């Protein structure tokens, strides 16, 4: 059946027809929800709520807008409800000042306040720039409606009139909200996206960065790792609030904590948020295996590493299709 036939069947209460009707839009709606919320689990929950609302509200859909536009209306409103009832998602650099690398590391903040990584295998190529960490993190600083306006207008290409219909507003108010959103977001974004940076580097240089990072970590070579960093590099590790700035501070922390003498790691390249990323496993002597520790995302500045974001969230490994444990010979 074509879309109009599926729509008619779904309006008659046929659930399978509704599932087939919305399936072509499910992927883009999920990515939209992630941009809005900064969390893949939150995005999935919001989309489920949205599709439930769409199913219940389908008899009222009169076709004055496209089905795609209507589904974005329902999904955006579901995301706005989530934003209004929980704290915004951030990275540690937006949570507090840089920490002393020689000081104690406190308890992790386990509240749902941290931005989370998103696996590239669930993205289309053209979507990667719009889920880079810097962009998604910047979006989280916007009020819910401004966030929705910027994504719908700049990322998805809806017109001001279409966005006004989605958000039950007027086109002039949408234009005004977009201008205010840009004032907040533009100053938080780097001059160059990670996609542009990666394209500027040839395959050999990219391989050197990837291999250098893996080898430095697995050999616990602090100097080698620091040698890959820019002078003003930043090291964060949510859900820890502590973060470190500059080569010297990062080196001091690494030498005393994760890369101290006797540490053992296995590091596997993966892809997240359109950026270079790694799955990091730490040796667990009790299980005699390497246990999932973190998904790490690198932000490059030229051919140097500007930011290392270590998402110490082992529960996200399944989302990346990665095992929780690696054998000793891994």
C-alpha positions as CSV (number, residue, x, y, z in Angstrom):
1,X,0.0,0.0,0.0
2,X,1.1,3.6,-0.6
3,X,1.2,6.2,2.1
4,X,-2.4,7.4,1.6
5,X,-3.7,3.8,1.8
6,X,-1.7,3.1,4.9
7,X,-3.0,6.3,6.5
8,X,-6.5,5.3,5.7
9,X,-6.0,1.8,7.2
10,X,-4.3,3.2,10.3
11,X,-7.2,5.6,10.9
12,X,-9.4,2.6,10.8
13,X,-7.4,1.3,13.8
14,X,-5.0,-1.1,12.0
15,X,-1.9,-1.1,14.1
16,X,0.3,-2.8,11.5
17,X,-0.6,-0.2,9.0
18,X,0.4,2.6,11.4
19,X,3.7,0.9,12.1
20,X,4.4,0.7,8.4
21,X,3.2,4.3,7.9
22,X,5.7,5.8,10.4
23,X,8.6,3.4,9.9
24,X,10.2,5.5,7.1
25,X,10.4,8.5,9.5
26,X,11.5,6.7,12.7
27,X,15.2,7.1,12.1
28,X,15.2,10.8,11.4
29,X,12.7,11.4,14.3
30,X,15.1,9.5,16.7
31,X,18.1,11.6,15.6
32,X,15.9,14.8,16.0
33,X,15.1,13.7,19.5
34,X,18.7,13.1,20.3
35,X,19.7,16.6,19.2
36,X,16.9,18.0,21.3
37,X,17.7,16.0,24.4
38,X,21.4,15.0,24.3
39,X,20.7,11.5,25.4
40,X,20.0,8.4,23.3
41,X,17.8,6.7,26.0
42,X,15.8,9.9,26.5
43,X,15.5,10.2,22.8
44,X,14.1,6.7,22.5
45,X,11.7,7.3,25.3
46,X,10.5,10.6,23.9
47,X,10.0,9.0,20.4
48,X,8.0,6.1,21.9
49,X,5.7,8.7,23.7
50,X,5.4,10.7,20.5
51,X,4.4,7.7,18.4
52,X,1.9,6.7,21.0
53,X,0.4,10.2,20.9
54,X,0.5,10.1,17.1
55,X,-1.4,6.8,17.1
56,X,-4.0,8.1,19.5
57,X,-4.3,11.4,17.6
58,X,-4.3,10.0,14.1
59,X,-8.0,10.4,13.6
60,X,-7.6,14.1,14.0
61,X,-4.9,14.3,11.3
62,X,-6.6,16.1,8.4
63,X,-3.7,16.2,6.0
64,X,-3.3,20.0,5.9
65,X,0.4,19.4,6.4
66,X,2.5,16.5,5.3
67,X,2.6,13.4,7.5
68,X,6.3,14.1,8.0
69,X,5.7,17.6,9.3
70,X,2.9,16.3,11.6
71,X,5.2,13.6,13.0
72,X,7.8,16.3,13.7
73,X,5.1,18.3,15.5
74,X,4.2,15.4,17.8
75,X,7.9,14.4,18.4
76,X,9.1,18.0,19.1
77,X,6.3,18.5,21.6
78,X,7.2,15.2,23.3
79,X,10.8,16.4,23.6
80,X,9.8,19.8,25.0
81,X,7.8,18.0,27.7
82,X,11.0,16.0,28.7
83,X,13.2,19.2,28.7
84,X,10.7,21.0,31.0
85,X,10.8,18.2,33.6
86,X,14.5,17.4,33.9
87,X,17.8,19.3,34.0
88,X,19.6,20.1,30.8
89,X,22.3,17.7,29.6
90,X,25.8,19.2,29.8
91,X,29.5,18.3,29.7
92,X,31.7,18.8,32.7
93,X,33.2,22.1,31.3
94,X,29.7,23.6,31.6
95,X,29.2,22.1,35.0
96,X,32.0,23.8,37.0
97,X,35.6,25.1,36.8
98,X,38.6,23.0,35.9
99,X,39.9,20.8,38.7
100,X,43.4,20.4,40.3
101,X,44.9,17.2,38.9
102,X,46.7,16.6,42.2
103,X,43.5,16.9,44.2
104,X,41.0,14.1,45.0
105,X,38.4,12.9,42.6
106,X,34.9,13.1,44.0
107,X,31.9,10.8,43.6
108,X,30.4,10.8,40.1
109,X,27.3,12.8,39.6
110,X,24.7,10.1,38.9
111,X,21.8,12.4,38.1
112,X,20.7,12.6,34.5
113,X,22.7,15.8,33.7
114,X,25.3,14.5,31.3
115,X,25.4,14.6,27.5
116,X,25.7,11.1,26.1
117,X,27.5,9.7,23.0
118,X,25.6,8.6,19.9
119,X,26.9,5.8,17.7
120,X,27.7,6.7,14.1
121,X,26.4,3.4,12.8
122,X,22.9,4.7,13.6
123,X,23.5,7.9,11.6
124,X,23.4,8.8,7.9
125,X,26.5,10.4,6.6
126,X,24.8,13.8,6.1
127,X,23.6,13.8,9.8
128,X,27.0,13.5,11.4
129,X,27.9,17.2,11.5
130,X,24.7,18.0,13.3
131,X,25.3,15.5,16.1
132,X,28.9,16.6,16.9
133,X,29.5,17.0,20.6
134,X,30.1,20.8,20.4
135,X,26.9,21.4,18.5
136,X,24.6,19.1,20.6
137,X,26.2,20.6,23.8
138,X,25.6,24.1,22.6
139,X,21.9,23.3,21.8
140,X,21.4,22.2,25.4
141,X,22.0,25.8,26.6
142,X,18.9,27.0,24.7
143,X,15.3,27.1,26.1
144,X,13.2,24.3,24.7
145,X,11.4,26.3,22.1
146,X,14.5,28.1,20.8
147,X,16.2,24.7,20.6
148,X,13.4,23.3,18.6
149,X,13.3,26.4,16.3
150,X,17.1,26.2,15.5
151,X,17.0,22.5,14.8
152,X,13.9,22.6,12.7
153,X,15.0,25.7,10.7
154,X,18.8,25.3,10.3
155,X,19.2,21.5,10.5
156,X,16.1,20.1,9.0
157,X,15.3,23.0,6.6
158,X,11.7,23.7,7.6
159,X,10.4,27.1,6.6
160,X,9.4,29.7,9.2
161,X,5.8,29.1,8.3
162,X,6.1,25.3,8.8
163,X,7.9,25.7,12.1
164,X,5.2,28.1,13.2
165,X,2.6,25.4,12.5
166,X,4.7,22.8,14.4
167,X,5.1,25.0,17.4
168,X,1.7,26.8,17.2
169,X,3.3,30.2,16.8
170,X,3.6,32.9,14.1
171,X,6.4,33.1,11.5
172,X,7.7,36.5,12.9
173,X,8.0,34.9,16.4
174,X,9.9,32.0,14.9
175,X,12.3,34.3,13.1
176,X,12.9,36.2,16.4
177,X,13.5,33.0,18.3
178,X,16.0,31.8,15.7
179,X,17.9,35.1,16.0
180,X,18.1,34.7,19.8
181,X,19.1,31.1,19.5
182,X,22.0,32.0,17.2
183,X,23.3,34.6,19.6
184,X,23.6,31.9,22.3
185,X,24.9,29.1,20.1
186,X,27.2,30.7,17.7
187,X,29.7,31.8,20.3
188,X,29.9,28.2,21.7
189,X,30.8,26.6,18.4
190,X,34.3,26.1,17.0
191,X,35.2,27.8,13.7
192,X,35.5,24.5,12.0
193,X,33.3,21.4,12.4
194,X,34.9,18.0,13.1
195,X,33.6,16.8,9.7
196,X,35.6,19.5,8.0
197,X,38.6,18.9,10.2
198,X,38.5,15.1,9.4
199,X,38.2,15.8,5.7
200,X,41.2,18.1,5.8
201,X,43.5,15.2,7.1
202,X,44.7,12.5,4.8
203,X,44.2,8.8,5.7
204,X,47.8,8.4,6.8
205,X,47.6,11.3,9.3
206,X,44.3,10.0,10.7
207,X,45.8,6.6,11.1
208,X,48.7,8.1,13.0
209,X,46.3,9.8,15.4
210,X,44.2,6.7,15.9
211,X,47.2,4.4,16.3
212,X,49.1,6.9,18.5
213,X,46.1,7.2,20.9
214,X,45.6,3.4,21.1
215,X,49.3,2.7,21.6
216,X,49.9,5.4,24.2
217,X,46.9,4.3,26.3
218,X,47.7,0.5,26.1
219,X,51.3,1.1,26.9
220,X,50.5,3.6,29.7
221,X,52.8,6.1,28.0
222,X,51.7,9.5,29.4
223,X,54.3,11.4,27.4
224,X,53.2,9.9,24.1
225,X,49.6,10.7,24.8
226,X,50.3,14.2,25.9
227,X,52.4,14.6,22.7
228,X,49.2,14.2,20.7
229,X,47.4,17.1,22.5
230,X,47.2,20.8,21.7
231,X,48.6,23.1,24.3
232,X,45.2,24.1,25.6
233,X,43.6,20.6,25.4
234,X,40.8,19.6,27.7
235,X,40.2,16.2,29.4
236,X,36.7,15.4,30.7
237,X,35.2,12.2,32.0
238,X,31.4,12.4,32.7
239,X,29.8,11.4,35.1
240,X,32.8,12.8,37.0
241,X,32.4,16.6,37.4
242,X,36.2,17.0,37.5
243,X,37.9,18.1,34.2
244,X,41.4,19.2,33.4
245,X,42.8,21.8,31.1
246,X,46.3,22.0,29.5
247,X,48.9,19.4,28.8
248,X,50.6,19.7,32.2
249,X,47.4,19.2,34.2
250,X,46.2,16.4,32.0
251,X,49.6,14.6,32.2
252,X,49.6,14.9,36.0
253,X,46.1,13.4,36.2
254,X,46.9,10.6,33.8
255,X,50.1,9.6,35.6
256,X,48.5,9.4,39.0
257,X,45.2,7.8,38.0
258,X,44.3,5.9,34.8
259,X,47.8,5.5,33.4
260,X,49.6,4.9,36.7
261,X,52.2,2.2,36.9
262,X,50.6,-1.3,36.6
263,X,47.5,-0.1,34.7
264,X,46.3,-2.3,31.8
265,X,44.0,-1.2,29.1
266,X,42.6,-2.4,25.7
267,X,41.4,0.3,23.3
268,X,39.2,-0.3,20.3
269,X,38.5,2.3,17.6
270,X,34.8,3.0,17.1
271,X,32.7,6.0,15.9
272,X,30.5,8.4,17.8
273,X,28.9,11.7,17.1
274,X,30.7,12.0,13.7
275,X,34.1,12.1,15.5
276,X,37.0,9.8,16.2
277,X,36.1,7.6,19.1
278,X,37.3,4.6,21.1
279,X,35.9,1.9,23.3
280,X,38.2,1.6,26.4
281,X,38.4,-1.5,28.5
282,X,40.2,-1.7,31.9
283,X,41.8,-4.9,33.2
284,X,39.8,-6.5,36.0
285,X,41.9,-9.1,37.9
286,X,38.9,-10.6,39.6
287,X,37.3,-11.7,36.4
288,X,40.6,-12.0,34.6
289,X,39.3,-10.0,31.7
290,X,39.1,-6.4,30.4
291,X,35.8,-4.8,31.5
292,X,34.0,-2.0,29.6
293,X,35.0,1.3,31.1
294,X,34.3,4.2,28.7
295,X,33.4,5.4,25.2
296,X,35.9,8.1,24.5
297,X,35.3,10.8,21.8
298,X,38.2,12.9,20.4
299,X,37.8,16.5,19.2
300,X,40.5,17.5,16.8
301,X,42.0,20.9,16.2
302,X,44.0,20.5,13.0
303,X,46.0,17.3,13.5
304,X,46.1,17.7,17.3
305,X,43.7,16.5,19.9
306,X,41.8,19.5,21.4
307,X,39.4,17.6,23.7
308,X,39.2,14.1,25.1
309,X,35.8,13.3,26.4
310,X,35.8,10.0,28.3
311,X,32.1,8.9,28.8
312,X,32.5,6.6,31.8
313,X,29.2,5.0,31.1
314,X,29.7,1.3,30.5
315,X,26.0,0.8,30.0
316,X,26.2,2.5,26.6
317,X,28.5,-0.2,25.2
318,X,25.5,-2.3,24.1
319,X,24.2,0.6,22.1
320,X,27.4,0.6,20.2
321,X,27.2,-3.1,19.6
322,X,30.3,-3.7,21.8
323,X,30.9,-6.5,24.4
324,X,31.0,-5.8,28.1
325,X,34.1,-8.0,28.5
326,X,37.2,-8.8,26.5
327,X,39.4,-11.8,27.1
328,X,43.0,-11.5,28.2
329,X,44.3,-11.9,24.7
330,X,42.1,-9.2,23.2
